[in-house]
Amino acid sequence: MRPLQMVDTKTQYQKIKKEVDTAVIAVMESSQFIGGKLVNDFANNLAAYHGAKHCIPCANGTDALQIAMMALGLKAGDEVITPSFTYIATVEVAALLGIKPIFIEVDKQSFCMDPAVIEKAITPKTKAIVPVHLYGQAADMEKIMAIAQKHKLFVIEDNAQAIGSVYEFSNGTKKKTGAIGDIGCTSFYPSKNLGAYGDGGAMLTNDDALADKLRMIASHGQSKRYYHDVVGCNSRLDAMQAAILDIKLKHLDEYIDARRKAADYYDAAFASNPKIAVPYRAANNKHVFHQYTLTLNGVDRDALHQFLADNGVPSMIYYPVPAHRQKMFEAFGGSDYNLEITDWLTERVISLPIHTELDEEQQQFIVNKVLEFVNK
């Protein structure tokens, strides 16, 4: 059996090695490392994949979120509504800009923002809602968009973990996550479903004027070289990463199918165990399984995590300390929140290896070790 990994980027690379190596050498020979045709081609292809008008690449997913808030005119003293059960980048960028994150509960099954509690969190200072499509599961965008439209709020999708996920509205319309709100933000961190061989990110929008502003902010606030119209930053996706990502984009749906197949295997293995809740799959959206996350009942999660490590099975706990309980948010009143579901989940979730290269032998070993501990 091959050694187990949370993500096997090396084996994945071996399958597309010829394509990737050819593309990398072409970039080296062209010596056009920043901007240019390769970056533009990838941006256009990613926009087309999402059914969006514009894609603006940037240096990473965190930058994408920050630039999105800047482009929408959010400023110090404004508020954005966000889940606390998320990676810190989602809310860190708000705090960096002096914007107050207002933390709300997530749904216990989907792990995503609970639309039922959004309106209770809206104040005159609220300017945006930031839903996170966590672990590859789409948030309930139909309800979120309806609330945003009712209260004239922006929607910034954190799509870093759910690229390729498809959400179906009640009228039958289907849209990919990241292309539903005002701006969708994604990350190409190597472990992501569409991962670079370094860092990278992108923003998606269907608004022409907003696209122009996103491009300006990401390029020192300039639309014409040396003429700076707004305060911006320097956030670029380099040509080599764009070339690699453009190749991997052609395989993305294949990668998603492989992850879903692996998730099916896990689901079947754990389905009858009352101590294990497998990931929820909403009927109206396509879960892309960036993570395969179990919720445990009556099991010492941390002890299981250690047991798996001792037996050569990697696992991860995303996220052991929710954002509102992080020291960095004390100044924003983080300790004042009472988010029972969020706290409940942080004590019970554990993620198992899931990636495009998992085989049945590896998965059976993982399943056996999980059940060995859970059933003892």
Summary of the structure (lengths in Angstrom):
residues: 376
radius of gyration: 20.7
end to end distance: 25.0
largest distance: 67.5
contacts: 1307
relative contact order: 0.17
helix: 43%
strand: 17%
